[in-house]
Amino acid sequence: MSTNPPRETSPGDHSPTLLVFTLGPEAERRRRRLLPARLRDRERGLYDACMAEALAAGRANGCRLEVASPADVALGDLPSDARRTGQRGTCFGERFADSFDAAFARTGDDPRSIPTSPRVIAVGTDTPGLRTHHVARALALLGHDGDRRRERVVVGPSPDGGFYLLAANRPLGALLRQVRWCRSDTLAHLRRVLEEAGLSVVLLEPLADLDRRSDLEGWLARRGGRPAFSAGTLTERWAAAVSRALAALRRPPAPRVLGRPRFAPVPARRGRAPPTLLSL
């Protein structure tokens, strides 16, 4: 973990916050098990790459960077401009809601009392397709002023019925605690809860997250046909490494060659030849 202090906030500092919500690479790997145990290092590397890409997307958009994870989780080395925060709660919904609202509290102002409110964008570490323009689009949709935009929530949907991004310019904890999490209808229920509270929900383009082995294989198949697969982003380079490792596991083992064949000399015998089966 980096020992450099994160950037301090001050009153009037309304930089948006990118909040990476994660259990840590080892816990995420055990929960999903996308790859065989012998490829554990490849799976952890892919999660680390997803986190690095998410932080880079926030950094490029001038965001304050925060990583929310359990206190007993080893995250490795975070960049010096990222701040680590904890998670409180007994279930996913409680921990996510608390982390989301706490990110607003750390901006130094009450977002309900100022015309230009801080913005928080929450993402995970299982969406390898997340890029700078997704964060930029979410910030643009939230806007900087006006009551109408203060009542807007931006959501990045996932094909499996969940979401990969949640952005707002006000705390949502009380509403987030009402959502049915980790289900195929989580996104639909989230939209219903938000809209019933009078909030407008705007959707970004869908992005696949990696919850199952089939999700990983589908993403690898889609990315593998592109020329930048092995030379593009950090996640693409790790995807190339994972693809090569999986191909090596599927390849049948070559026959083992112990050495050159040896020919044993047959001693010559004098006299009659030994009887054969035909002569018996």
Secondary structure as UniProt FT lines:
FT   TURN            11..12
FT   STRAND          17..21
FT   HELIX           25..32
FT   HELIX           37..39
FT   HELIX           40..60
FT   TURN            61..62
FT   STRAND          64..68
FT   TURN            71..72
FT   TURN            80..81
FT   STRAND          82..85
FT   HELIX           92..105
FT   TURN            106..107
FT   TURN            111..112
FT   STRAND          120..123
FT   TURN            128..129
FT   HELIX           132..142
FT   HELIX           147..150
FT   STRAND          152..157
FT   TURN            159..160
FT   STRAND          163..168
FT   HELIX           173..176
FT   TURN            177..178
FT   TURN            184..185
FT   HELIX           186..196
FT   TURN            197..198
FT   STRAND          200..203
FT   HELIX           213..224
FT   TURN            227..231
FT   HELIX           234..250
FT   HELIX           277..279
//
